[in-house]
Amino acid sequence: MWVFVFFDLPTETKKEIRNYSIFRKKLLNDGFTMFQFSIYLRHCASRENAQVHINRVKNNLPPKGHVGVLCVTDKQFGNMELFIGKKEEKVQTPYQQLELF
């Protein structure tokens, strides 16, 4: 499973910028990687594991702004088409996660 977090947070005041920075740092500390500006993703081994990380995102929501969370399967992620300008890019996983049991 891949968990995507999309967000649009206000950054007009110092407090809003601080809230944005805290939210972003918590995503990074939880293993999310930047896919595009304001879009972060994380690979999870199962739906149960994905739910753990979704709950962490919910617990760290800033007081203002819009945040969306989307789960997709590995197959769906692999079917994504990416373009840089008009040139198509191959979809590459940002990293491989090693899980020890």
C-alpha positions as CSV (number, residue, x, y, z in Angstrom):
1,M,0.0,0.0,0.0
2,W,1.0,3.6,-0.6
3,V,-0.3,6.4,1.6
4,F,-0.5,9.8,0.0
5,V,-1.0,13.0,2.0
6,F,-2.1,16.1,0.1
7,F,-2.2,19.4,2.0
8,D,-2.8,23.1,1.4
9,L,-2.0,25.0,4.5
10,P,-2.1,28.8,5.1
11,T,1.3,30.5,5.5
12,E,0.4,34.1,5.9
13,T,1.4,34.6,9.5
14,K,4.4,33.4,11.6
15,K,2.1,31.1,13.5
16,E,0.7,29.5,10.3
17,I,4.2,29.1,8.9
18,R,5.2,27.4,12.2
19,N,2.2,25.1,12.0
20,Y,3.0,24.2,8.4
21,S,6.7,23.4,9.4
22,I,5.6,21.3,12.3
23,F,3.1,19.3,10.2
24,R,5.7,18.8,7.5
25,K,8.4,17.7,9.9
26,K,6.1,15.2,11.6
27,L,5.3,13.7,8.2
28,L,9.0,13.3,7.4
29,N,9.7,11.8,10.9
30,D,7.0,9.3,10.2
31,G,8.7,8.1,7.1
32,F,6.9,10.1,4.4
33,T,8.8,11.3,1.4
34,M,8.1,14.4,-0.7
35,F,6.5,13.4,-4.0
36,Q,5.7,17.0,-5.1
37,F,5.3,20.2,-3.1
38,S,2.6,19.6,-0.5
39,I,2.2,15.9,-1.6
40,Y,4.0,13.3,0.5
41,L,3.9,9.5,0.3
42,R,4.9,6.5,2.3
43,H,5.0,2.8,1.5
44,C,3.3,0.5,4.0
45,A,3.4,-3.3,4.1
46,S,-0.3,-3.7,4.7
47,R,-3.6,-1.9,5.1
48,E,-3.3,-2.2,8.9
49,N,0.1,-0.6,8.8
50,A,-1.2,2.1,6.5
51,Q,-4.0,2.8,9.0
52,V,-1.4,3.4,11.8
53,H,0.2,6.1,9.7
54,I,-3.1,7.6,8.7
55,N,-4.0,7.9,12.4
56,R,-0.7,9.6,13.1
57,V,-1.5,12.1,10.3
58,K,-4.9,12.7,11.8
59,N,-3.4,13.3,15.3
60,N,-1.0,15.9,13.9
61,L,-3.5,17.9,11.8
62,P,-2.8,21.7,12.0
63,P,-5.7,23.9,13.2
64,K,-6.2,25.5,9.7
65,G,-5.9,24.3,6.1
66,H,-6.9,21.3,4.0
67,V,-5.4,17.9,4.3
68,G,-6.3,14.8,2.2
69,V,-5.2,11.2,2.6
70,L,-5.3,8.6,-0.1
71,C,-4.3,4.9,-0.1
72,V,-3.4,3.1,-3.3
73,T,-2.1,-0.4,-4.0
74,D,1.4,-1.2,-5.4
75,K,-0.2,-2.1,-8.7
76,Q,-2.2,1.2,-8.9
77,F,1.0,3.1,-8.0
78,G,2.9,1.3,-10.7
79,N,0.2,2.3,-13.3
80,M,0.8,6.0,-12.6
81,E,2.0,8.0,-15.6
82,L,4.5,10.8,-14.8
83,F,5.6,13.5,-17.1
84,I,8.3,16.1,-16.8
85,G,7.3,18.7,-19.4
86,K,6.2,16.6,-22.3
87,K,8.6,13.8,-21.6
88,E,7.3,10.7,-19.9
89,E,9.2,9.5,-16.9
90,K,9.2,6.0,-15.5
91,V,7.6,5.6,-12.1
92,Q,10.3,4.8,-9.6
93,T,9.6,4.1,-5.9
94,P,11.3,6.8,-3.8
95,Y,12.9,4.1,-1.6
96,Q,12.5,0.5,-0.5
97,Q,11.4,0.0,3.0
98,L,13.0,-2.9,4.8
99,E,10.8,-4.5,7.5
100,L,12.1,-6.8,10.1
101,F,9.8,-9.1,12.0
